[in-house]
Amino acid sequence: MSKQDLKKVLLMGKSGAGKTSMRSIIFANYVARDTTRLGATIDVEHSHVRFLGNLVLNLWDCGGQEAFMDSYFETQRDHIFRNVALLIYVFDIESADYAADVRYYKSCIEAIEQNSPHAKVFCLIHKMDLIADELREQALTERSDQVKSLCENVDVRCFGTSIWDETLYRAWSQIVYALIPNVQVLEKQIKQFAEVTCADEVVLFERATFLVIAHVSIKEHGDAHRFEKISNIVKQFKLSCGKVQSQFQSMEVRNSNFTAFVDQFTANTAVMIVQSDPIIRKNSLAHFYYGLQLAIQASGSEFFHLLNASCVLLL
C-alpha cells in the first residue's frame, strides 16, 4: 500500500469523562498524574496519529460540554458523523447525570447509523478505579448491559478502563486491532515465527504506543491481562528513559522459569519473545533472536518477507 490509510475515529462523551486524559496517555506520552494539567476540550480537537506505517488515525476529540454536544447533533451533524471508521463513547462510571449520558449516547448512535452505518462502536466505562475492587466486575457488567440495551441493533463492545492501571491499554489495543487491515495475515506469520523460535509466546507491539497488535500463545498462561500489563510497564520504562535523555532499545528479563526478551522488530513494531525451554535458555535469548533474524534474512526466506510485509507494507 503506497498511500496513507486514514481512519476517522470519534472520541465522544460528556465533559469530564476522561477522554483527553486517556488520549494523552496513549498517544502523547503523558503519565497518569500529569493529566491533571489538562483543561477541558473546546469544540473538537483534531490530531493525526501515525500508527504502523501507513495507517493513520484521524482522531476527533470532541468536547463534551452541553453546548458543544448539542451542536454536534444539530448544526454539525453531517460534518462530525460522516465517514467515521470507529466511534469511542466514554462513560464516567460515577457520572452525576447518567440520564444526560444516555441521551447523548443514543443521539451519537443514531447519527452514526445514518451517516456511517459500517462504523465500529466501542464504549469505555471509565474511572473504574473509583469503584471498590470487590464491586468492579459487577458494576462493569451492569453498566455494559445497560449500554448495550440502549441500541440493540448495534454491535457495541464495552471495556472498563482507568488511567491508573493496565485496563486502558487493553481497551485501546482492542480498538486499534479493530482498525488494522489484513490482521489475520499478520497473526498467521506471528504464529510461524513462534514455531521457528520455539517460543512459549510471541507478542507484537506498535513501537510508539506499545499497544498490542497481535500475539500467539503456544503454552497456556493463567494471567489473561498480562499483555496490557507489559504494555503499561514498558511504556512507563520508556518514559523514564526519556527523562534521563536515554532511548529504550531492548529489555531482557530472566528468572528460574522463563526468559522474556523485548526489542525492535520492524521500523514500526517491537516484539516480545517468551521462552521457558531450559536448553535454549542456557544461552542469551537475545543472541538467539538476533542470530535467527540474521539467518532468516540471509536465507531469503519467504517467511521473513511476508512477516515484514504484514507489519509494514500491508498496513
N, C-alpha and C positions, 0 to 999 in steps of 0.2 A: 504494500500500500504506500503510495508516494505522497499523498496529501493528508492533511490533518483530518482525524475523525472527531468532529466536535459534538459533544453530548451536552445538551442543555439540562441542568439539574436545578430544580427549585427547592430552596430550603425555607420552610414556612412554619409559622406558629406564633402564638401570642408573644407580645413583648415581655422579656424577662424569662422566657422558657429555657434559654441557654444555647440558642442557635449559633451565635457568633463565637461564643467560647469554644464550642466543640470544633467548629471550623478552624479556629486559630490554633488549636492544639494539634489537629491532624495535619493541616496544610501550611501553617505559618510558624511551626516550631515553638509555640508557647508551651510553658508548663502550667499546670492547673492553677497554682497560686497566683500566677501573673495575669490571669484572665479578669481579675477584679478591676484592672485598669481600663478594661474595655467599656466604651459607652454604648448607648442604645443605637441600633442601626437606623439611619434616616432613609426612608423610602426603600430603594433597592441598591445594594452594593454588588457590583459585578466583579468577578475575578476569573481568570483563565488559569487553570491548574494543569500543567502538562503531566500526564500520567502514562508511564510505559511508552515512551517514544512518541508515536503519532496520535495516541488517544489523549484528547484534551477535554477536561471537564469545564464547561461554561457554567460556573456556579453563580446562581442568583440568590443572594442572602436578602430575604425580604423582611423589612422592618415590620414588627407586629403590633405597633400602636393602632388603636381603633380607626383613626382617620385614614391611615395607610391601607389597612386591611379592606376597608370599605371601598377605597378607590381601586384596589386590585380587581374586585368583583364587578365594579360598575364602569368606570371610565377607562381602565387599563386592561380589561378582561382579555381581549384577544392578544394584546401585546405580551402580557405576562404568561398566559397559559398555552400559547401556540408553540408547536414543535418541541414539546417537553419530552425528554427521554425518561426522566425519573423525578418523582416528587417525594421529598422527605418532609413529613409533618412532625413537629416536635411538640409533645405534650409535657407540661410540668406536672409531675405526679401529685404535687401538693398545691395545684392551682386554686386560687381563691374564687375563681369564676369558671368552673368547669362547663357551665352552660354556654358561655361565650366560646370556649374552646370547641365544643361540639358544633356550634353554629358555623364557625369559621371553617372547621374541618370539612363539614358536609358541603359548604359552598366551594371549597377547593376541589373536592372530588367531582362535584357537578361540572365545574369549569374544565377540569382535566378530561372528563368523559366527552365533553362537547368539542374541545379543541385539540386534545392529544390522546385519543382513545387507546393507543398502544403503549402509553407511558406506564412504567412500573411504579408502584407505590410502597413506600416504607414509612412506618410510624415509629418514632423513638419515644418511649416513655422515659422521660429524663429526670435527673436528680434523684435516682433511686437510693442514693446514699442517705437521704433524709428519712428513709423508712428503716425501721429496726430490722436487723439481719433475719430474724426468725419469721418476719412478716413479708419479706420482699417477694418471695416466689408467689405467694397467694395474691399480693397486691398487683403484681405484674400480670398474672393470669386473669384476674378480674377486669383490670383496665383494658387488656388486649382483647378480651371477649367483647367488652362494651364497644370498643373502637371498630372491631370487625362487624358487629351487628348493625352499625350505623349505615354501612354501604355494602350490603351483602352481595351485590353484583360485581364488586371489585376485589381482585386478589390483593390483599394487604398483608405485608409481613411486619410484625411488631418485635421490637427489641427493647429491653430495659437497659438504660445507659446511665453513666455517671462520669464526670470528668476526673474523678479521683481514683478510678481503677481501670482494669483492662476491658470492661464491658464496652467502652466507647470504641476501642479498636476492633472488637468483634463485630459490632454493628456496621461500622464503616468498611470493614473488609468485605462483608456480605453485600453492601451497597455497591462498592466498586466492582466486585465479582460479577454482579448482575449486568454491568455495562461492558465487560470485556468480550469482544468478539472472538470466536474460534477458541474459546477456553477449553473445550473438550480435546482439541488437538494438543494444546499445551499440557493438559493433565496426562494425556497418553505418553508424551515424551518425558514428563517428570517420572512417571512410573518406570519407564525403561531406564532412566538414569539411576533410580533407586535400586533396580535389579543389578545393574552393572557395578555399582559401588557396594553392593551387599549391605545396604543401609537399612536400619530399622524404620527410619522416617526421612523424608526429604521435604523441605518447606521452601517455597519460592516467595520472596517478599518484593514489593516495589521498593526501590532503593531509597527514595527520598522520604516517604512517609512510613515505611516499614509496615504497611498494611499487607496482610496475607493475600497472595494472588491464587496460589494453588498448592496443594500438598498431597502426598501419598504416604500412607502408613502401612508398612509390611507387618509390623507387630502391633497388637492392641496395647492401648495405654489408658490408664484409669482417669486421667485428668482431661476432660473434654474441652477445657478452656486454656490449655497450655500454649496454643499458638498465639492468641491475643495477649497472654501474659508475657510471652517472649517479645512480641511487638512493642509492648509498653516498656519493658526493661531495656531493650536495645535502643529504642528511641530516646529514653532518658539518658542512657550512657553516651549516645552520640551528642546530645545537647551539652552534657558535662564536658566532653572532649572539646567542643567548640568554645567553651568558656575559658579554656586554658590555651586556646589557639592551636589545638591539635585536631587532626582529622581521624575519624574512625575508619579503620581499614578492615580488620578482621578480629575474630574472637574465638578462642578455643577453651572449652570447659571440660575437665576430666575428673572423674571420681572412680570408685571401685566398680560401678555398674555400667557406666557408659562414657562415651566421648561425644561432645557436640561441637561442631565447627561451623562458624558463620563467616562468610566472605562475599565479596562482589562476584557476581556470576556473569552477567552481561552489563552493558552500559547502563541499563535501567533497572536491573534486578540484583538482589542478593539471595544467596542460597544458604540454607542450614541443613547439614547432614548430621544425623544422629546414628551412632554406631555402638553396638554392645558386643560384637564378636571379639573375644579376647585375643585371637590370633592377629587380627588386623589392628587391634588397639595397642599391641606391643610397640608399634611404630606410631609416629605422629599422624593423626588423621589428616592434618593439613597437608603434609608431604604426600600422603596417599592421594588426596584430592587433586593437588597440583599435578602430580605425575599422571593421574588418569586423564585430566584435561589435555595435557600435552600429548599423550598417547593417542587420544581420540582425534585431536586436531591433525596430528602428523599422519594418521592413517587415512584422513579424508573421509572419515565415517559419515554416512548419510544421517546417522542419528544426531551427531553434534550440530550439523547444519539445520536439521529440522527443528531441533530444540531452540537454537538461536533464532530461527525464523519465527517460531511460535512466540518467543519472548519479545521480539522486537518488530520484525517486518510485518507479521500478520496483525499486529496491534497498531 
